[in-house]
Amino acid sequence: MFETVREDLRSTLDEIRAAGLHKPERVIGTPQNAAVAVTSGGAAGEVLNFCANNYLGLADHPEVVAAAKDALDRWGYGMASVRFICGTQEVHKELEARLSAFLGQEDTILYSSCFDANGGVFETLLGAEDAVISDALNHASIIDGIRLSKARRFRYANRDLAELEARLKEATEGGARRKLIVTDGVFSMDGYVAPLAEICDLADRYDAMVMVDDSHAVGFVGPGGRGTPELHGVMDRVDIITGTLGKALGGASGGYVAARAEIVELLRQRSRPYLFSNSLAPVIAAASLKVLDLLESAGDLREHLAANTALFRTKMTEAGFEVLPGDHAIAPVMIGDAAEAARMAELLLERGVYVIGFSYPVVPMGAARIRVQLSAAHSTADVERAVTAFIDARAALGTAGA
């Protein structure tokens, strides 16, 4: 039987490659940092890394590594259990309490990933008599999580408040028992920030709850790094915050839901990804606690990240590149054609800058881009070198296409 399937799969893979949509995986032989050593999948040697979610440069911070080593000795390697059986240690409860305090929420529940966190919310909270109103550019995990629920589904154009209100009216007139607005805090492919204050105003007007996936914001967005609710002054008005420990908060893995106490308690009782997945490894929980310690005095890291971001965006715009507007550390350089974006990424790697071309289905067809992600670990010289590499790669790409 599989021989027939094999040919179909090979044909599909050939089509992906022919369309320039194939996504190779490069291998690095060093810890995650501003510079990494590429060992396969392109020019070998040390290159500057401008495509990691390591926004604050904490993925290889010596204090985080030391905390992880200590945790292995104290707590062991893994739990070999789910939380409600025998998979809950003191370190898990401590991290949940610290995240709740940091994010200004009543309680927090840990998941093995933010994908699982988003996958566990909607089915648990919403039934067929409820409605979920989702931004069109929300993360795939939100989309998949919504599909698992029986709630009525409404979608509004990215950050379009008029359309959001229209969908809220529709859900209200349709007799929805509960209404939940869900949005990314920062949209990962564009770097755009959701207008949370206005969203919360609409939620108040239509008696809806608000959920924010703040994975690309917590740790470095807002005056204290508490994310987009802090940035917009609505920390007390957002009902559910989901996020990851795998980006600015150390870069390992793990996710969470921080929310009203009753929501978290119900998730502990009925959220399937929580009930049927192993506990977060204790070493990650302990290292994440150290990250939260570091965030208390990370103002200089956030300032340096902001400076790097502004420098890159300004220099690239001056050089004639189209960079989507904003001030977030996600700085998408628009290319358009998928094959051209992939070739540009290869040329940049040859010039010592590691970036990735994003194309369909990750972004819309014809909107391929190189998503540059700045880090506090980058020096000013690193950023300037990246801009020079882009200019040189563009010239080489033009020659190749002539």
Protein Blocks (a to p, Z undefined) as FASTA:
>chain_A
ZZmmmmmmmmmmmmmmmnopaccddddfbdcdfbdcdfehiaedjdddfkbcklnopmmg
fklmmmmmmmmmmnojbloiafklmmccfklmmmmmmmmmmnopabdcddfbfklmmmmm
mmmmpcfkbccdddfkbcfklmmmmmmpmbdcddddehiaklmmmmmmmmmmnopabdcd
dddfbdfklopacdfklmmmmmmmnopacdddfklmgopgcjkonajklmnopmmmcfbd
cddfklmnnopacddddddfklmmmmmmmmmklmmgccddfklmmmmmmmmmmmmmmmmm
mmmmmmmmmmmmmmmmmnopacdedjbfbdcddfhiaklmmmmmmmmmmnopacdddddf
kbcehiaccdddddfkbcfklmmmmmmmmmmmmmmmmmmmZZ
